[in-house]
Amino acid sequence: LGQQVWSKEEGAHGPIVLATGLWLLWRRRDAMLAAAVPGRDWITVPVMLVCLAVYIFGRAYDYISLEVAALYGLGLALVYACFGLRVMMTNWFPLLYLAFLVPPPGWFMDSLTAPLKLFVSFAATEGLQTVGIPVYREGVTLMIAQYQLLVEDACSGMNSITGLVAISLFYIYLLRNASWRYSLLLVALVIPIAIVANIIRIVTLVLLTYFFGDAVAQGFLHMAAGTFLFVTALLLVFAVDSLLSR
């Protein structure tokens, strides 16, 4: 994960999810130990064998999604073996939250990001043309002055959505202890917030390219713009939650 996923923008939330998820389980350890009733071996052993077989297959053919999913399933089987189903049901959120460590398959992400890339490209182009910036679009390629900019997966919104949903759920669970209905409502609002943030990101990079050149836009400011807008989107999620909670 560190070499293939966490080092990229789409997986940057992974270490945060791992650390906070394990911390959530650690803070519940006394209650979990007090209520522990070890699970049945006839359930644990077959699940572990299936997960190990999937892990071996994923490892052999370098399918990291299968590898991590198998390790996640193996972890659930071990929790069941040590603590039982009742403890798992009581502590369902930390266990479900750790599922965000499983990177979605590339083909699945491609099918989701393709229409989003078209939408954010269209919205950014229309907005810039409205204020007189000479930018033109062909698919997901934006042409500004002598430059051509390709809107990649990182700017589609899906990468931001995954990280924002994970952190928002952690925030809701820890500070609000809200119901699943409220959680679903806030998560649904995360999606348009992430898309708007990525439209602003594209507009910012186009303007930097137009006024200062490609070297400036694709250098340090490229990553800085992504980080700044992710933080901005997260603050917007908190602001929406503050309004909804009233």
C-alpha positions, 0 to 999 in steps of 0.5 A: 500500500505504501509503495503503490497506493498511499504515495499517490493522491488518490490513496493519501487518506490511507495512513490516516484511516489506518491510524484512526481506525486502529485508535477507535478499536484501541479506545474500545478495548476494555469494553470489547474484552469484557463482552468477548465470547470467542467465535465458532471455529467452523465459521472462522476457519473456512473464512480464513482459508478463503481469504488466504486463497484470495490473498495468494491469488492477488499477490501472485498476479499483483492485484493489490485490491484483492490483496488488501480485501483479503487481509481485511477479511482475514482481520475480521475473521480474527476479530470474530474468533477472539471477540465474537459476533456481538462485539463486532456488531457493537463496534461495527463502525471502526470495522467498517471504517477500516474498509476504506483501506481497500483500494477500489479496482482501477476499472471501477474507478475509471468508469466513475471518473470518466463522466466526472472528468467531462463534467468538471472540464465542462463546468470549468470551461464555461465558467472561465469563458463567462469572464472572458478567459480564452479557454476551449475544451475538447473532451477532457483537454483544455486549451489555453493560449499555447498550452494544452491541459489534460484533466486527469483522474485526480481532478475528477472529484472521485479521489477527493470524495473517497478521502472526504467521506472517510474523514467525514464519517470519522468526524460524525462518529467521534463528535456527533455519535449520529444515527446512520440516517444523518451520516448518509445525509452528510455523506450525500452532501460530500459528493457535490462539495468535492466536485465543486472543490475540484472545479475550483482547482481546475479553474485555479490551475488554468488561470495560473497557466494563463497568467504565469506559464505552465512551469508555475502551474505544474510545479509546487503550486499544482500539489499545493492547490490540491491540498488547499482545496481538499482542506477547504472542502473538508471545512465546508463539510464541517460547516454543513454539519454545523448547520444541519445539526441545528 
